Amino acid sequence: MIEFPTLQPAFSLQPMVGGRVKSLPGFSPAFNGEFVGSGNDYIRVDPDGKHFRLDAHGVIRTDDGAV
């Protein structure tokens, strides 16, 4: 098995209490909004076992009111 670096602590829990999201100029689709409610995330391992990827989900209410 590949030796992965270790984290101390192994994980931490941090509530997401809010924030804003703004797309960069030229990014499509363009949107601006704020996080609402709660979200979740998972660490996924690639099939080759060499890389981990963060799979994060949340709800954003755009400035025009869409969720």
PQR file with spaces between the fields and no chain letter, atoms N, CA, C, O and H, PARSE charges and radii, in Angstrom:
ATOM       1  N    MET     1       0.836   -1.179    0.000 -0.4000 1.5000
ATOM       2  CA   MET     1       0.000    0.000    0.000 -0.0000 2.0000
ATOM       3  C    MET     1       0.885    1.247    0.000  0.5500 1.7000
ATOM       4  O    MET     1       1.941    1.279    0.631 -0.5500 1.4000
ATOM       5  N    ILE     2       0.438    2.251   -0.707 -0.4000 1.5000
ATOM       6  CA   ILE     2       1.175    3.508   -0.788 -0.0000 2.0000
ATOM       7  C    ILE     2       1.142    4.200    0.569  0.5500 1.7000
ATOM       8  O    ILE     2       0.114    4.204    1.246 -0.5500 1.4000
ATOM       9  H    ILE     2      -0.420    2.226   -1.220  0.4000 1.0000
ATOM      10  N    GLU     3       2.265    4.784    0.962 -0.4000 1.5000
ATOM      11  CA   GLU     3       2.329    5.516    2.221 -0.0000 2.0000
ATOM      12  C    GLU     3       1.821    6.941    2.004  0.5500 1.7000
ATOM      13  O    GLU     3       2.486    7.754    1.361 -0.5500 1.4000
ATOM      14  H    GLU     3       3.100    4.781    0.413  0.4000 1.0000
ATOM      15  N    PHE     4       0.644    7.234    2.543 -0.4000 1.5000
ATOM      16  CA   PHE     4       0.082    8.571    2.439 -0.0000 2.0000
ATOM      17  C    PHE     4       0.536    9.409    3.624  0.5500 1.7000
ATOM      18  O    PHE     4       0.748    8.865    4.707 -0.5500 1.4000
ATOM      19  H    PHE     4       0.104    6.573    3.066  0.4000 1.0000
ATOM      20  N    PRO     5       0.691   10.718    3.449 -0.5600 1.5000
ATOM      21  CA   PRO     5       0.991   11.570    4.594  0.2800 2.0000
ATOM      22  C    PRO     5      -0.167   11.508    5.587  0.5500 1.7000
ATOM      23  O    PRO     5      -1.306   11.246    5.201 -0.5500 1.4000
ATOM      24  N    THR     6       0.114   11.740    6.826 -0.4000 1.5000
ATOM      25  CA   THR     6      -0.943   11.722    7.835 -0.0000 2.0000
ATOM      26  C    THR     6      -1.239   13.136    8.304  0.5500 1.7000
ATOM      27  O    THR     6      -0.376   14.013    8.260 -0.5500 1.4000
ATOM      28  H    THR     6       1.040   11.953    7.140  0.4000 1.0000
ATOM      29  N    LEU     7      -2.438   13.341    8.743 -0.4000 1.5000
ATOM      30  CA   LEU     7      -2.862   14.620    9.283 -0.0000 2.0000
ATOM      31  C    LEU     7      -3.042   14.491   10.781  0.5500 1.7000
ATOM      32  O    LEU     7      -3.460   13.442   11.272 -0.5500 1.4000
ATOM      33  H    LEU     7      -3.139   12.629    8.779  0.4000 1.0000
ATOM      34  N    GLN     8      -2.737   15.525   11.492 -0.4000 1.5000
ATOM      35  CA   GLN     8      -2.977   15.548   12.927 -0.0000 2.0000
ATOM      36  C    GLN     8      -3.836   16.761   13.231  0.5500 1.7000
ATOM      37  O    GLN     8      -3.337   17.874   13.068 -0.5500 1.4000
ATOM      38  H    GLN     8      -2.398   16.376   11.093  0.4000 1.0000
ATOM      39  N    PRO     9      -5.065   16.641   13.653 -0.5600 1.5000
ATOM      40  CA   PRO     9      -5.807   15.406   13.869  0.2800 2.0000
ATOM      41  C    PRO     9      -6.186   14.756   12.539  0.5500 1.7000
ATOM      42  O    PRO     9      -6.053   15.366   11.478 -0.5500 1.4000
ATOM      43  N    ALA    10      -6.654   13.530   12.608 -0.4000 1.5000
ATOM      44  CA   ALA    10      -6.991   12.794   11.392 -0.0000 2.0000
ATOM      45  C    ALA    10      -8.088   13.503   10.602  0.5500 1.7000
ATOM      46  O    ALA    10      -8.096   13.441    9.372 -0.5500 1.4000
ATOM      47  H    ALA    10      -6.763   13.035   13.470  0.4000 1.0000
ATOM      48  N    PHE    11      -8.996   14.161   11.273 -0.4000 1.5000
ATOM      49  CA   PHE    11     -10.027   14.952   10.607 -0.0000 2.0000
ATOM      50  C    PHE    11     -10.554   15.977   11.590  0.5500 1.7000
ATOM      51  O    PHE    11     -10.329   15.873   12.796 -0.5500 1.4000
ATOM      52  H    PHE    11      -8.990   14.211   12.272  0.4000 1.0000
ATOM      53  N    SER    12     -11.239   16.940   11.079 -0.4000 1.5000
ATOM      54  CA   SER    12     -11.868   17.931   11.952 -0.0000 2.0000
ATOM      55  C    SER    12     -13.251   18.255   11.410  0.5500 1.7000
ATOM      56  O    SER    12     -13.499   18.134   10.210 -0.5500 1.4000
ATOM      57  H    SER    12     -11.422   17.025   10.100  0.4000 1.0000
ATOM      58  N    LEU    13     -14.127   18.657   12.277 -0.4000 1.5000
ATOM      59  CA   LEU    13     -15.483   19.048   11.901 -0.0000 2.0000
ATOM      60  C    LEU    13     -15.598   20.549   12.064  0.5500 1.7000
ATOM      61  O    LEU    13     -15.306   21.092   13.130 -0.5500 1.4000
ATOM      62  H    LEU    13     -13.925   18.755   13.251  0.4000 1.0000
ATOM      63  N    GLN    14     -16.018   21.207   11.020 -0.4000 1.5000
ATOM      64  CA   GLN    14     -16.177   22.655   11.049 -0.0000 2.0000
ATOM      65  C    GLN    14     -17.530   23.001   10.451  0.5500 1.7000
ATOM      66  O    GLN    14     -17.764   22.728    9.273 -0.5500 1.4000
ATOM      67  H    GLN    14     -16.255   20.766   10.155  0.4000 1.0000
ATOM      68  N    PRO    15     -18.421   23.591   11.224 -0.5600 1.5000
ATOM      69  CA   PRO    15     -19.702   23.982   10.632  0.2800 2.0000
ATOM      70  C    PRO    15     -19.507   25.127    9.650  0.5500 1.7000
ATOM      71  O    PRO    15     -18.726   26.048    9.891 -0.5500 1.4000
ATOM      72  N    MET    16     -20.225   25.052    8.549 -0.4000 1.5000
ATOM      73  CA   MET    16     -20.202   26.146    7.594 -0.0000 2.0000
ATOM      74  C    MET    16     -21.367   27.056    7.960  0.5500 1.7000
ATOM      75  O    MET    16     -22.524   26.654    7.842 -0.5500 1.4000
ATOM      76  H    MET    16     -20.859   24.304    8.354  0.4000 1.0000
ATOM      77  N    VAL    17     -21.082   28.249    8.392 -0.4000 1.5000
ATOM      78  CA   VAL    17     -22.130   29.135    8.889 -0.0000 2.0000
ATOM      79  C    VAL    17     -22.554   30.188    7.870  0.5500 1.7000
ATOM      80  O    VAL    17     -23.431   31.001    8.162 -0.5500 1.4000
ATOM      81  H    VAL    17     -20.142   28.575    8.487  0.4000 1.0000
ATOM      82  N    GLY    18     -21.967   30.191    6.715 -0.4000 1.5000
ATOM      83  CA   GLY    18     -22.363   31.141    5.689 -0.0000 2.0000
ATOM      84  C    GLY    18     -21.204   31.503    4.794  0.5500 1.7000
ATOM      85  O    GLY    18     -20.084   31.019    4.961 -0.5500 1.4000
ATOM      86  H    GLY    18     -21.254   29.530    6.478  0.4000 1.0000
ATOM      87  N    GLY    19     -21.490   32.352    3.856 -0.4000 1.5000
ATOM      88  CA   GLY    19     -20.462   32.803    2.933 -0.0000 2.0000
ATOM      89  C    GLY    19     -21.065   33.133    1.587  0.5500 1.7000
ATOM      90  O    GLY    19     -22.229   32.831    1.325 -0.5500 1.4000
ATOM      91  H    GLY    19     -22.399   32.746    3.720  0.4000 1.0000
ATOM      92  N    ARG    20     -20.285   33.743    0.752 -0.4000 1.5000
ATOM      93  CA   ARG    20     -20.739   34.128   -0.578 -0.0000 2.0000
ATOM      94  C    ARG    20     -19.899   33.446   -1.643  0.5500 1.7000
ATOM      95  O    ARG    20     -18.737   33.103   -1.423 -0.5500 1.4000
ATOM      96  H    ARG    20     -19.340   33.988    0.965  0.4000 1.0000
ATOM      97  N    VAL    21     -20.515   33.258   -2.800 -0.4000 1.5000
ATOM      98  CA   VAL    21     -19.846   32.666   -3.956 -0.0000 2.0000
ATOM      99  C    VAL    21     -20.008   33.640   -5.113  0.5500 1.7000
ATOM     100  O    VAL    21     -21.102   34.148   -5.361 -0.5500 1.4000
ATOM     101  H    VAL    21     -21.458   33.537   -2.978  0.4000 1.0000
ATOM     102  N    LYS    22     -18.923   33.894   -5.810 -0.4000 1.5000
ATOM     103  CA   LYS    22     -18.973   34.781   -6.974 -0.0000 2.0000
ATOM     104  C    LYS    22     -18.109   34.160   -8.058  0.5500 1.7000
ATOM     105  O    LYS    22     -16.944   33.839   -7.824 -0.5500 1.4000
ATOM     106  H    LYS    22     -18.034   33.482   -5.608  0.4000 1.0000
ATOM     107  N    SER    23     -18.681   33.989   -9.245 -0.4000 1.5000
ATOM     108  CA   SER    23     -17.896   33.415  -10.337 -0.0000 2.0000
ATOM     109  C    SER    23     -16.912   34.452  -10.873  0.5500 1.7000
ATOM     110  O    SER    23     -17.143   35.658  -10.785 -0.5500 1.4000
ATOM     111  H    SER    23     -19.628   34.250   -9.435  0.4000 1.0000
ATOM     112  N    LEU    24     -15.832   33.962  -11.419 -0.4000 1.5000
ATOM     113  CA   LEU    24     -14.815   34.829  -12.003 -0.0000 2.0000
ATOM     114  C    LEU    24     -15.310   35.397  -13.330  0.5500 1.7000
ATOM     115  O    LEU    24     -16.111   34.756  -14.011 -0.5500 1.4000
ATOM     116  H    LEU    24     -15.644   32.983  -11.491  0.4000 1.0000
ATOM     117  N    PRO    25     -14.846   36.594  -13.710 -0.5600 1.5000
ATOM     118  CA   PRO    25     -15.235   37.149  -15.008  0.2800 2.0000
ATOM     119  C    PRO    25     -14.903   36.168  -16.132  0.5500 1.7000
ATOM     120  O    PRO    25     -13.812   35.600  -16.174 -0.5500 1.4000
ATOM     121  N    GLY    26     -15.852   35.983  -17.031 -0.4000 1.5000
ATOM     122  CA   GLY    26     -15.650   35.091  -18.162 -0.0000 2.0000
ATOM     123  C    GLY    26     -16.050   33.652  -17.893  0.5500 1.7000
ATOM     124  O    GLY    26     -16.118   32.854  -18.827 -0.5500 1.4000
ATOM     125  H    GLY    26     -16.738   36.445  -16.996  0.4000 1.0000
ATOM     126  N    PHE    27     -16.324   33.291  -16.614 -0.4000 1.5000
ATOM     127  CA   PHE    27     -16.743   31.928  -16.294 -0.0000 2.0000
ATOM     128  C    PHE    27     -18.206   31.763  -16.653  0.5500 1.7000
ATOM     129  O    PHE    27     -19.019   32.650  -16.394 -0.5500 1.4000
ATOM     130  H    PHE    27     -16.269   33.940  -15.855  0.4000 1.0000
ATOM     131  N    SER    28     -18.540   30.637  -17.246 -0.4000 1.5000
ATOM     132  CA   SER    28     -19.923   30.353  -17.599 -0.0000 2.0000
ATOM     133  C    SER    28     -20.354   29.059  -16.927  0.5500 1.7000
ATOM     134  O    SER    28     -19.642   28.061  -17.041 -0.5500 1.4000
ATOM     135  H    SER    28     -17.880   29.916  -17.457  0.4000 1.0000
ATOM     136  N    PRO    29     -21.470   29.028  -16.243 -0.5600 1.5000
ATOM     137  CA   PRO    29     -22.431   30.111  -16.076  0.2800 2.0000
ATOM     138  C    PRO    29     -21.975   31.102  -15.010  0.5500 1.7000
ATOM     139  O    PRO    29     -21.374   30.715  -14.007 -0.5500 1.4000
ATOM     140  N    ALA    30     -22.263   32.371  -15.233 -0.4000 1.5000
ATOM     141  CA   ALA    30     -21.918   33.402  -14.252 -0.0000 2.0000
ATOM     142  C    ALA    30     -22.976   33.396  -13.148  0.5500 1.7000
ATOM     143  O    ALA    30     -24.172   33.320  -13.430 -0.5500 1.4000
ATOM     144  H    ALA    30     -22.751   32.684  -16.047  0.4000 1.0000
ATOM     145  N    PHE    31     -22.540   33.476  -11.914 -0.4000 1.5000
ATOM     146  CA   PHE    31     -23.503   33.564  -10.811 -0.0000 2.0000
ATOM     147  C    PHE    31     -22.852   34.205   -9.594  0.5500 1.7000
ATOM     148  O    PHE    31     -21.634   34.164   -9.416 -0.5500 1.4000
ATOM     149  H    PHE    31     -21.568   33.538  -11.686  0.4000 1.0000
ATOM     150  N    ASN    32     -23.700   34.797   -8.766 -0.4000 1.5000
ATOM     151  CA   ASN    32     -23.321   35.357   -7.476 -0.0000 2.0000
ATOM     152  C    ASN    32     -24.397   34.918   -6.494  0.5500 1.7000
ATOM     153  O    ASN    32     -25.582   34.930   -6.826 -0.5500 1.4000
ATOM     154  H    ASN    32     -24.689   34.830   -8.910  0.4000 1.0000
ATOM     155  N    GLY    33     -23.997   34.535   -5.297 -0.4000 1.5000
ATOM     156  CA   GLY    33     -24.990   34.122   -4.320 -0.0000 2.0000
ATOM     157  C    GLY    33     -24.374   33.839   -2.981  0.5500 1.7000
ATOM     158  O    GLY    33     -23.185   34.067   -2.761 -0.5500 1.4000
ATOM     159  H    GLY    33     -23.034   34.525   -5.027  0.4000 1.0000
ATOM     160  N    GLU    34     -25.219   33.327   -2.067 -0.4000 1.5000
ATOM     161  CA   GLU    34     -24.759   33.005   -0.723 -0.0000 2.0000
ATOM     162  C    GLU    34     -25.148   31.579   -0.365  0.5500 1.7000
ATOM     163  O    GLU    34     -26.167   31.063   -0.826 -0.5500 1.4000
ATOM     164  H    GLU    34     -26.185   33.142   -2.247  0.4000 1.0000
ATOM     165  N    PHE    35     -24.319   30.948    0.466 -0.4000 1.5000
ATOM     166  CA   PHE    35     -24.633   29.619    0.965 -0.0000 2.0000
ATOM     167  C    PHE    35     -25.809   29.710    1.916  0.5500 1.7000
ATOM     168  O    PHE    35     -25.874   30.623    2.739 -0.5500 1.4000
ATOM     169  H    PHE    35     -23.492   31.367    0.840  0.4000 1.0000
ATOM     170  N    VAL    36     -26.744   28.768    1.811 -0.4000 1.5000
ATOM     171  CA   VAL    36     -27.882   28.694    2.725 -0.0000 2.0000
ATOM     172  C    VAL    36     -28.010   27.261    3.215  0.5500 1.7000
ATOM     173  O    VAL    36     -27.611   26.326    2.521 -0.5500 1.4000
ATOM     174  H    VAL    36     -26.691   28.027    1.142  0.4000 1.0000
ATOM     175  N    GLY    37     -28.558   27.088    4.392 -0.4000 1.5000
ATOM     176  CA   GLY    37     -28.749   25.749    4.940 -0.0000 2.0000
ATOM     177  C    GLY    37     -27.429   25.090    5.273  0.5500 1.7000
ATOM     178  O    GLY    37     -26.472   25.749    5.680 -0.5500 1.4000
ATOM     179  H    GLY    37     -28.883   27.847    4.955  0.4000 1.0000
ATOM     180  N    SER    38     -27.389   23.788    5.097 -0.4000 1.5000
ATOM     181  CA   SER    38     -26.175   23.032    5.408 -0.0000 2.0000
ATOM     182  C    SER    38     -25.724   22.269    4.174  0.5500 1.7000
ATOM     183  O    SER    38     -26.454   22.177    3.187 -0.5500 1.4000
ATOM     184  H    SER    38     -28.166   23.253    4.766  0.4000 1.0000
ATOM     185  N    GLY    39     -24.534   21.732    4.234 -0.4000 1.5000
ATOM     186  CA   GLY    39     -23.987   20.966    3.124 -0.0000 2.0000
ATOM     187  C    GLY    39     -23.301   19.725    3.648  0.5500 1.7000
ATOM     188  O    GLY    39     -23.384   19.418    4.837 -0.5500 1.4000
ATOM     189  H    GLY    39     -23.940   21.806    5.035  0.4000 1.0000
ATOM     190  N    ASN    40     -22.630   19.016    2.778 -0.4000 1.5000
ATOM     191  CA   ASN    40     -21.877   17.829    3.185 -0.0000 2.0000
ATOM     192  C    ASN    40     -20.704   17.644    2.235  0.5500 1.7000
ATOM     193  O    ASN    40     -20.664   18.213    1.144 -0.5500 1.4000
ATOM     194  H    ASN    40     -22.562   19.265    1.812  0.4000 1.0000
ATOM     195  N    ASP    41     -19.766   16.847    2.673 -0.4000 1.5000
ATOM     196  CA   ASP    41     -18.640   16.535    1.802 -0.0000 2.0000
ATOM     197  C    ASP    41     -18.120   15.143    2.103  0.5500 1.7000
ATOM     198  O    ASP    41     -18.308   14.606    3.195 -0.5500 1.4000
ATOM     199  H    ASP    41     -19.798   16.385    3.559  0.4000 1.0000
ATOM     200  N    TYR    42     -17.468   14.580    1.114 -0.4000 1.5000
ATOM     201  CA   TYR    42     -16.916   13.234    1.199 -0.0000 2.0000
ATOM     202  C    TYR    42     -15.527   13.251    0.588  0.5500 1.7000
ATOM     203  O    TYR    42     -15.240   14.056   -0.298 -0.5500 1.4000
ATOM     204  H    TYR    42     -17.315   15.017    0.228  0.4000 1.0000
ATOM     205  N    ILE    43     -14.676   12.371    1.057 -0.4000 1.5000
ATOM     206  CA   ILE    43     -13.380   12.155    0.422 -0.0000 2.0000
ATOM     207  C    ILE    43     -13.524   10.884   -0.416  0.5500 1.7000
ATOM     208  O    ILE    43     -13.883    9.829    0.107 -0.5500 1.4000
ATOM     209  H    ILE    43     -14.909   11.717    1.777  0.4000 1.0000
ATOM     210  N    ARG    44     -13.250   10.984   -1.681 -0.4000 1.5000
ATOM     211  CA   ARG    44     -13.354    9.838   -2.592 -0.0000 2.0000
ATOM     212  C    ARG    44     -11.950    9.456   -3.056  0.5500 1.7000
ATOM     213  O    ARG    44     -11.109   10.315   -3.321 -0.5500 1.4000
ATOM     214  H    ARG    44     -12.958   11.841   -2.106  0.4000 1.0000
ATOM     215  N    VAL    45     -11.721    8.162   -3.146 -0.4000 1.5000
ATOM     216  CA   VAL    45     -10.427    7.644   -3.602 -0.0000 2.0000
ATOM     217  C    VAL    45     -10.568    7.237   -5.066  0.5500 1.7000
ATOM     218  O    VAL    45     -11.502    6.520   -5.425 -0.5500 1.4000
ATOM     219  H    VAL    45     -12.404    7.464   -2.932  0.4000 1.0000
ATOM     220  N    ASP    46      -9.642    7.693   -5.915 -0.4000 1.5000
ATOM     221  CA   ASP    46      -9.648    7.291   -7.321 -0.0000 2.0000
ATOM     222  C    ASP    46      -9.452    5.782   -7.426  0.5500 1.7000
ATOM     223  O    ASP    46      -8.846    5.174   -6.544 -0.5500 1.4000
ATOM     224  H    ASP    46      -8.883    8.276   -5.624  0.4000 1.0000
ATOM     225  N    PRO    47      -9.961    5.169   -8.502 -0.5600 1.5000
ATOM     226  CA   PRO    47      -9.825    3.722   -8.664  0.2800 2.0000
ATOM     227  C    PRO    47      -8.383    3.212   -8.587  0.5500 1.7000
ATOM     228  O    PRO    47      -8.150    2.087   -8.145 -0.5500 1.4000
ATOM     229  N    ASP    48      -7.419    4.025   -9.013 -0.4000 1.5000
ATOM     230  CA   ASP    48      -6.032    3.563   -8.952 -0.0000 2.0000
ATOM     231  C    ASP    48      -5.439    3.685   -7.545  0.5500 1.7000
ATOM     232  O    ASP    48      -4.324    3.226   -7.300 -0.5500 1.4000
ATOM     233  H    ASP    48      -7.609    4.939   -9.372  0.4000 1.0000
ATOM     234  N    GLY    49      -6.189    4.309   -6.615 -0.4000 1.5000
ATOM     235  CA   GLY    49      -5.728    4.435   -5.237 -0.0000 2.0000
ATOM     236  C    GLY    49      -4.640    5.467   -5.025  0.5500 1.7000
ATOM     237  O    GLY    49      -4.085    5.559   -3.930 -0.5500 1.4000
ATOM     238  H    GLY    49      -7.095    4.682   -6.814  0.4000 1.0000
ATOM     239  N    LYS    50      -4.323    6.245   -6.046 -0.4000 1.5000
ATOM     240  CA   LYS    50      -3.216    7.197   -5.938 -0.0000 2.0000
ATOM     241  C    LYS    50      -3.652    8.611   -5.554  0.5500 1.7000
ATOM     242  O    LYS    50      -2.830    9.407   -5.100 -0.5500 1.4000
ATOM     243  H    LYS    50      -4.774    6.170   -6.936  0.4000 1.0000
ATOM     244  N    HIS    51      -4.924    8.929   -5.729 -0.4000 1.5000
ATOM     245  CA   HIS    51      -5.386   10.286   -5.459 -0.0000 2.0000
ATOM     246  C    HIS    51      -6.696   10.264   -4.678  0.5500 1.7000
ATOM     247  O    HIS    51      -7.543    9.394   -4.879 -0.5500 1.4000
ATOM     248  H    HIS    51      -5.592    8.282   -6.098  0.4000 1.0000
ATOM     249  N    PHE    52      -6.841   11.222   -3.798 -0.4000 1.5000
ATOM     250  CA   PHE    52      -8.092   11.444   -3.094 -0.0000 2.0000
ATOM     251  C    PHE    52      -8.708   12.716   -3.663  0.5500 1.7000
ATOM     252  O    PHE    52      -7.993   13.640   -4.050 -0.5500 1.4000
ATOM     253  H    PHE    52      -6.153   11.928   -3.634  0.4000 1.0000
ATOM     254  N    ARG    53     -10.018   12.759   -3.712 -0.4000 1.5000
ATOM     255  CA   ARG    53     -10.697   13.951   -4.222 -0.0000 2.0000
ATOM     256  C    ARG    53     -11.802   14.348   -3.257  0.5500 1.7000
ATOM     257  O    ARG    53     -12.498   13.495   -2.706 -0.5500 1.4000
ATOM     258  H    ARG    53     -10.599   12.008   -3.397  0.4000 1.0000
ATOM     259  N    LEU    54     -11.955   15.648   -3.058 -0.4000 1.5000
ATOM     260  CA   LEU    54     -13.009   16.164   -2.204 -0.0000 2.0000
ATOM     261  C    LEU    54     -14.273   16.324   -3.032  0.5500 1.7000
ATOM     262  O    LEU    54     -14.259   16.981   -4.073 -0.5500 1.4000
ATOM     263  H    LEU    54     -11.389   16.341   -3.506  0.4000 1.0000
ATOM     264  N    ASP    55     -15.358   15.726   -2.576 -0.4000 1.5000
ATOM     265  CA   ASP    55     -16.663   15.805   -3.220 -0.0000 2.0000
ATOM     266  C    ASP    55     -17.558   16.594   -2.261  0.5500 1.7000
ATOM     267  O    ASP    55     -18.071   16.034   -1.292 -0.5500 1.4000
ATOM     268  H    ASP    55     -15.369   15.192   -1.731  0.4000 1.0000
ATOM     269  N    ALA    56     -17.746   17.883   -2.524 -0.4000 1.5000
ATOM     270  CA   ALA    56     -18.476   18.758   -1.602 -0.0000 2.0000
ATOM     271  C    ALA    56     -19.794   19.216   -2.224  0.5500 1.7000
ATOM     272  O    ALA    56     -19.880   19.466   -3.426 -0.5500 1.4000
ATOM     273  H    ALA    56     -17.330   18.337   -3.311  0.4000 1.0000
ATOM     274  N    HIS    57     -20.816   19.319   -1.377 -0.4000 1.5000
ATOM     275  CA   HIS    57     -22.148   19.725   -1.820 -0.0000 2.0000
ATOM     276  C    HIS    57     -22.682   20.795   -0.883  0.5500 1.7000
ATOM     277  O    HIS    57     -22.456   20.737    0.326 -0.5500 1.4000
ATOM     278  H    HIS    57     -20.747   19.116   -0.400  0.4000 1.0000
ATOM     279  N    GLY    58     -23.378   21.757   -1.427 -0.4000 1.5000
ATOM     280  CA   GLY    58     -24.008   22.802   -0.633 -0.0000 2.0000
ATOM     281  C    GLY    58     -25.116   23.441   -1.451  0.5500 1.7000
ATOM     282  O    GLY    58     -25.254   23.176   -2.645 -0.5500 1.4000
ATOM     283  H    GLY    58     -23.561   21.805   -2.409  0.4000 1.0000
ATOM     284  N    VAL    59     -25.899   24.281   -0.800 -0.4000 1.5000
ATOM     285  CA   VAL    59     -26.991   24.980   -1.469 -0.0000 2.0000
ATOM     286  C    VAL    59     -26.629   26.459   -1.537  0.5500 1.7000
ATOM     287  O    VAL    59     -26.217   27.056   -0.542 -0.5500 1.4000
ATOM     288  H    VAL    59     -25.787   24.496    0.170  0.4000 1.0000
ATOM     289  N    ILE    60     -26.787   27.036   -2.715 -0.4000 1.5000
ATOM     290  CA   ILE    60     -26.500   28.452   -2.922 -0.0000 2.0000
ATOM     291  C    ILE    60     -27.773   29.132   -3.417  0.5500 1.7000
ATOM     292  O    ILE    60     -28.414   28.667   -4.359 -0.5500 1.4000
ATOM     293  H    ILE    60     -27.122   26.551   -3.523  0.4000 1.0000
ATOM     294  N    ARG    61     -28.129   30.237   -2.766 -0.4000 1.5000
ATOM     295  CA   ARG    61     -29.226   31.073   -3.255 -0.0000 2.0000
ATOM     296  C    ARG    61     -28.582   32.216   -4.034  0.5500 1.7000
ATOM     297  O    ARG    61     -27.817   33.008   -3.482 -0.5500 1.4000
ATOM     298  H    ARG    61     -27.608   30.614   -2.000  0.4000 1.0000
ATOM     299  N    THR    62     -28.905   32.288   -5.326 -0.4000 1.5000
ATOM     300  CA   THR    62     -28.304   33.330   -6.157 -0.0000 2.0000
ATOM     301  C    THR    62     -28.917   34.687   -5.827  0.5500 1.7000
ATOM     302  O    THR    62     -29.984   34.765   -5.217 -0.5500 1.4000
ATOM     303  H    THR    62     -29.526   31.645   -5.774  0.4000 1.0000
ATOM     304  N    ASP    63     -28.244   35.737   -6.229 -0.4000 1.5000
ATOM     305  CA   ASP    63     -28.720   37.089   -5.939 -0.0000 2.0000
ATOM     306  C    ASP    63     -30.087   37.375   -6.554  0.5500 1.7000
ATOM     307  O    ASP    63     -30.797   38.265   -6.086 -0.5500 1.4000
ATOM     308  H    ASP    63     -27.377   35.674   -6.724  0.4000 1.0000
ATOM     309  N    ASP    64     -30.468   36.628   -7.603 -0.4000 1.5000
ATOM     310  CA   ASP    64     -31.800   36.827   -8.180 -0.0000 2.0000
ATOM     311  C    ASP    64     -32.851   35.918   -7.536  0.5500 1.7000
ATOM     312  O    ASP    64     -33.994   35.882   -7.992 -0.5500 1.4000
ATOM     313  H    ASP    64     -29.891   35.905   -7.983  0.4000 1.0000
ATOM     314  N    GLY    65     -32.475   35.174   -6.470 -0.4000 1.5000
ATOM     315  CA   GLY    65     -33.428   34.389   -5.687 -0.0000 2.0000
ATOM     316  C    GLY    65     -33.515   32.919   -6.028  0.5500 1.7000
ATOM     317  O    GLY    65     -34.207   32.179   -5.328 -0.5500 1.4000
ATOM     318  H    GLY    65     -31.547   35.203   -6.099  0.4000 1.0000
ATOM     319  N    ALA    66     -32.844   32.460   -7.073 -0.4000 1.5000
ATOM     320  CA   ALA    66     -32.890   31.039   -7.434 -0.0000 2.0000
ATOM     321  C    ALA    66     -32.089   30.217   -6.430  0.5500 1.7000
ATOM     322  O    ALA    66     -31.073   30.673   -5.905 -0.5500 1.4000
ATOM     323  H    ALA    66     -32.282   33.061   -7.642  0.4000 1.0000
ATOM     324  N    VAL    67     -32.565   28.991   -6.168 -0.4000 1.5000
ATOM     325  CA   VAL    67     -31.861   28.073   -5.261 -0.0000 2.0000
ATOM     326  C    VAL    67     -31.436   26.862   -6.053  0.5500 1.7000
ATOM     327  O    VAL    67     -30.824   25.947   -5.501 -0.5500 1.4000
ATOM     328  H    VAL    67     -33.390   28.620   -6.594  0.4000 1.0000
